[in-house]
């Protein structure tokens, strides 16, 4: 069990180089370092999950030989990521070799799946993962399922867990890395001038994705003013919110955040975040309802950037510190 004292020890165990104590370098550099993400030797099966009428999510399943006897890790990527993202493949390989069934999910429209749903994806679609959990439990007979999410995916799995409370015995626990549990706060941080490189990246890709969707569903979205949109919050207000059934961007950001339901989480939950994350403010995790929650443990090194957490390899493990701590967390509860 991660107690308050071991929580401090775990955070201290992350010791990045002086260069990578710069939050922006820590965020960006690990994404370009050479790494084997081939998943060689792992069996793989593509599977489609119906989460609501006319909407499927694609997952890539890596099953152990005895599927029902093994615990299962469902992985959910962040904004503009996909099942093929390096961090998804990295944690997948480690979880599989630790004895877990692993399912790398694509969120709606991601990973080339725009044709599988007429909707866009958003931070509030936790029902998708409750539906996947339900299918795995009742169709596949799996009874120890872990939800693991990064950034936006972290918010989704935390929100799903809070909404379930104690109602689903198949959910064993949750791990979230740098989750955007309050989208209003995170959007404001992302739009700060110092974060222009991330903001431009996300906004450019979201616009491109919407254009691809519009080709598949002509007339559904009015793109005449898309080129004038200059911020994520404008994009979400005009497109994401209305597509998801929200009144506007303010309503979307408010209702989509996991922070509303964290108090109802009833399973072991690990949140790894960095105190210097450029656009997931650490202050969100310092509130009493999180710090004093009996099932949530927050591990927050001083450095780490956004989902970076790269340091010198040590003690026989590789340099991807957050992945290794997640595996420790899962194995500690088997």
FENBEL-V915400 format. One record per residue. N is the residue number from 1. RES is the residue in three letters. PHI is phi in whole degrees, -180 to 180 (none if undefined). Layout:
[[N/RES/PHI] [N/RES/PHI]]
This chain:
[[1/UNK/none] [2/UNK/-87] [3/UNK/-88] [4/UNK/-59] [5/UNK/-70] [6/UNK/-71] [7/UNK/-59] [8/UNK/-64] [9/UNK/-61] [10/UNK/-63] [11/UNK/-62] [12/UNK/-66] [13/UNK/-67] [14/UNK/-89] [15/UNK/-129] [16/UNK/-76] [17/UNK/-66] [18/UNK/-58] [19/UNK/-59] [20/UNK/-85] [21/UNK/-81] [22/UNK/-81] [23/UNK/-60] [24/UNK/-73] [25/UNK/-64] [26/UNK/-63] [27/UNK/-69] [28/UNK/-95] [29/UNK/-59] [30/UNK/-59] [31/UNK/-74] [32/UNK/-119] [33/UNK/-76] [34/UNK/-58] [35/UNK/-159] [36/UNK/-80] [37/UNK/-120] [38/UNK/-74] [39/UNK/56] [40/UNK/-64] [41/UNK/88] [42/UNK/-95] [43/UNK/-66] [44/UNK/-144] [45/UNK/-138] [46/UNK/-81] [47/UNK/-144] [48/UNK/-114] [49/UNK/-106] [50/UNK/-81] [51/UNK/-106] [52/UNK/-168] [53/UNK/-53] [54/UNK/71] [55/UNK/-133] [56/UNK/-122] [57/UNK/-115] [58/UNK/-96] [59/UNK/-126] [60/UNK/-112] [61/UNK/-99] [62/UNK/-118] [63/UNK/-92] [64/UNK/-70] [65/UNK/-58] [66/UNK/-106] [67/UNK/-60] [68/UNK/-68] [69/UNK/-85] [70/UNK/-107] [71/UNK/-70] [72/UNK/-129] [73/UNK/-115] [74/UNK/-101] [75/UNK/-105] [76/UNK/-127] [77/UNK/-82] [78/UNK/-96] [79/UNK/-57] [80/UNK/62] [81/UNK/-96] [82/UNK/-166] [83/UNK/-63] [84/UNK/-93] [85/UNK/-57] [86/UNK/-57] [87/UNK/-67] [88/UNK/-68] [89/UNK/-72] [90/UNK/-65] [91/UNK/-71] [92/UNK/-62] [93/UNK/-61] [94/UNK/-69] [95/UNK/-67] [96/UNK/-64] [97/UNK/-71] [98/UNK/-87] [99/UNK/104] [100/UNK/-97] [101/UNK/-65] [102/UNK/-131] [103/UNK/-126] [104/UNK/-92] [105/UNK/-90] [106/UNK/-99] [107/UNK/-67] [108/UNK/-51] [109/UNK/73] [110/UNK/-93] [111/UNK/65] [112/UNK/80] [113/UNK/-108] [114/UNK/-54] [115/UNK/-78] [116/UNK/-88] [117/UNK/-157] [118/UNK/-82] [119/UNK/-104] [120/UNK/-90] [121/UNK/-97] [122/UNK/-156] [123/UNK/-73] [124/UNK/-102] [125/UNK/-82] [126/UNK/-66] [127/UNK/-60] [128/UNK/-59] [129/UNK/-85] [130/UNK/-68] [131/UNK/-67] [132/UNK/-65] [133/UNK/-59] [134/UNK/-63] [135/UNK/-66] [136/UNK/-64] [137/UNK/-72] [138/UNK/-93] [139/UNK/-87] [140/UNK/-99] [141/UNK/72] [142/UNK/-89] [143/UNK/-128] [144/UNK/-136] [145/UNK/-111] [146/UNK/-110] [147/UNK/-102] [148/UNK/-128] [149/UNK/-136] [150/UNK/-116] [151/UNK/56] [152/UNK/-58] [153/UNK/-64] [154/UNK/-65] [155/UNK/-61] [156/UNK/-63] [157/UNK/-73] [158/UNK/-66] [159/UNK/-64] [160/UNK/-60] [161/UNK/-65] [162/UNK/-64] [163/UNK/-68] [164/UNK/-76] [165/UNK/57] [166/UNK/-102] [167/UNK/-84] [168/UNK/-126] [169/UNK/-68] [170/UNK/-75] [171/UNK/-78] [172/UNK/-87] [173/UNK/173] [174/UNK/-140] [175/UNK/-132] [176/UNK/-134] [177/UNK/-110] [178/UNK/48] [179/UNK/-76] [180/UNK/-89] [181/UNK/-69] [182/UNK/-132] [183/UNK/-58] [184/UNK/-62] [185/UNK/-65] [186/UNK/-69] [187/UNK/-64] [188/UNK/-62] [189/UNK/-66] [190/UNK/-62] [191/UNK/-87] [192/UNK/-66] [193/UNK/-53] [194/UNK/-65] [195/UNK/-107] [196/UNK/-60] [197/UNK/-67] [198/UNK/-73] [199/UNK/-60] [200/UNK/-63] [201/UNK/-59] [202/UNK/-64] [203/UNK/-65] [204/UNK/-61] [205/UNK/-72] [206/UNK/-64] [207/UNK/-63] [208/UNK/-63] [209/UNK/-64] [210/UNK/-63] [211/UNK/-63] [212/UNK/-66] [213/UNK/-64] [214/UNK/-65] [215/UNK/-68] [216/UNK/-77] [217/UNK/-127] [218/UNK/-59] [219/UNK/84] [220/UNK/-73] [221/UNK/-121] [222/UNK/-88] [223/UNK/-97] [224/UNK/-63] [225/UNK/-111] [226/UNK/-59] [227/UNK/-66] [228/UNK/-87] [229/UNK/-71] [230/UNK/-114] [231/UNK/-138] [232/UNK/-59] [233/UNK/-65] [234/UNK/-65] [235/UNK/-60] [236/UNK/-66] [237/UNK/-66] [238/UNK/-84] [239/UNK/-118] [240/UNK/-58] [241/UNK/-62] [242/UNK/-69] [243/UNK/-64] [244/UNK/-88] [245/UNK/87] [246/UNK/-93] [247/UNK/-67] [248/UNK/-164] [249/UNK/-62] [250/UNK/-63] [251/UNK/-63] [252/UNK/-60] [253/UNK/-60] [254/UNK/-69] [255/UNK/-78] [256/UNK/-81] [257/UNK/-76] [258/UNK/-68] [259/UNK/-59] [260/UNK/-69] [261/UNK/-119] [262/UNK/-59] [263/UNK/-63] [264/UNK/-91] [265/UNK/-61] [266/UNK/-126] [267/UNK/-126] [268/UNK/-56] [269/UNK/-136] [270/UNK/-114] [271/UNK/-115] [272/UNK/-108] [273/UNK/-145] [274/UNK/-113] [275/UNK/-68] [276/UNK/-109] [277/UNK/-54] [278/UNK/-63] [279/UNK/-137] [280/UNK/-120] [281/UNK/-57] [282/UNK/-63] [283/UNK/-57] [284/UNK/-63] [285/UNK/-99] [286/UNK/-97] [287/UNK/-75] [288/UNK/-56] [289/UNK/-66] [290/UNK/-95] [291/UNK/-63] [292/UNK/-103] [293/UNK/-69] [294/UNK/-69] [295/UNK/-110] [296/UNK/-107] [297/UNK/-122] [298/UNK/-104] [299/UNK/-112] [300/UNK/-134] [301/UNK/-61] [302/UNK/-63] [303/UNK/-116] [304/UNK/153] [305/UNK/61] [306/UNK/-97] [307/UNK/58] [308/UNK/-88] [309/UNK/50] [310/UNK/-108] [311/UNK/-144] [312/UNK/-63] [313/UNK/-64] [314/UNK/-158] [315/UNK/54] [316/UNK/81] [317/UNK/-109] [318/UNK/-79] [319/UNK/-87] [320/UNK/-91] [321/UNK/-60] [322/UNK/-64] [323/UNK/-59] [324/UNK/-67] [325/UNK/-70] [326/UNK/-65] [327/UNK/-63] [328/UNK/-57] [329/UNK/-61] [330/UNK/-64] [331/UNK/-65] [332/UNK/-71] [333/UNK/-120] [334/UNK/-81]]
